[in-house]
Structure formats: C-alpha cells, structure tokens
Amino acid sequence: MSLIRTITTSLYLGQRIQNVMVFDKPDFVTADLNTLCQTLRDQWVFRIKQQQNVGFAYQNITAQKIESSPAPPFLLDILGNTGALAGNGYHPSVAMVYSFRTHLATKAGRGRIYIGGIHGESILNGQFHPTVAGSFALIATQLTSLFAEGGSNAFHLMVGPRASTDPTDYKAVVQIIARPICGIQRRRNINVGV
C-alpha cells in the first residue's frame, strides 16, 4: 500500500482555498496519480460543485506519493469547473464541513475538510437552509460509497498525522458526514499571494 496526498486548489471571491486529502493505493491497483486526480475531478468535484456558487472556481488538483523522498507532484488542471448556483455568494470564510470518521473514536480517528463557495441563498437565519443541508448530506453519503473503506473506487480516503510518511499511522475513513451547521474556515495570510 502506498499513500497519496492530494490538494484541490480553488479561488472564491479573491481567496485561494485548498483542501488536502490523503488516499491509499493498494499494491494490486495499477492506476496512477493522473487516474486519482481525474477520479477526484469526475466524482468528487462534480458532485460538490452542484451546491456551490458560480463564483467558486476550481483551479487544479495535485497528487504526490507520501514518501521520505517523494517525486515531484502530478498536477491536473481543472479550470472551467465552477459552482453551479448563480447569484450572490456568501462570505468566503463560511463553509460546509465534511467530517471524516474512522473506526477509532479518538481524535486520531477523525479528519475534516471545508467546502467553500457557499451560495448566498443557501443560508437561512445564519444556518444552512434545510434543503441545502440535505443535499450536502446526500453528497456525503455518495462520496462515502465511493471513497470510504470498501468503496467502489480503487483509491480510499485515509486520516493521519500531517507530517508522517509511515502508512501504519493512517486509518481508513469509514464514513463522510456533512455537519448540519456552518463552519468557519481558518484563514492564513488573507490577501497574500493571490
């Protein structure tokens, strides 16, 4: 088994947003980094962008094996993939949070990503509109069936420490959950390097 770190980069209201995820590649799988990036574009991004504001623009997906001396990352340009909902977007720090759960009930058995590009009409009285929350929950269920342990894809989502290159430090995700309340993305170096 080898581990692959992916980074999905997007722009929204002048802010660069990146989501980092780790996937395992079992030894019997012959697919490469390009295949993983295309799978994320076609199965992950395609589903989520249906609930995002049209101002949310995906830029690229990079994939790199997690090793002590890794080769340069593979980069797949995915320009032209934007959110599907026209109208005003919500503040760029507000996000849907997808929680990653493993078999462990400890802090080491959890992960999360923030889905930016929330559409303005998706928020009602400071919370997700029930229809929108339901849509994000349905997408999380679909992504679980594709990318969690036992999912139909060759690559499966993992959770582990950021700096580790040891595959035994990573645990397989068994469920992806859409949190019912808005999350606030932590911002670093706002308006720098954009």
Secondary structure, 3 states (H helix, E strand, C coil): CEEEEEEEEEEECCEEEEEEEEEEECCCCCCCHHHHHHHHHHHHHHHHHHHEECCCEEEEEEEEECCCCCCCCEEEECCCCECCECCCECCCCEEEEEEEECCCCCHHHEEEEEECCEEHHHEECCEECHHHHHHHHHHHHHHHHHHCCCCCCCCEEEECCCCCCCHHHCEECCEEEECCCCEECCCCCCCCCC
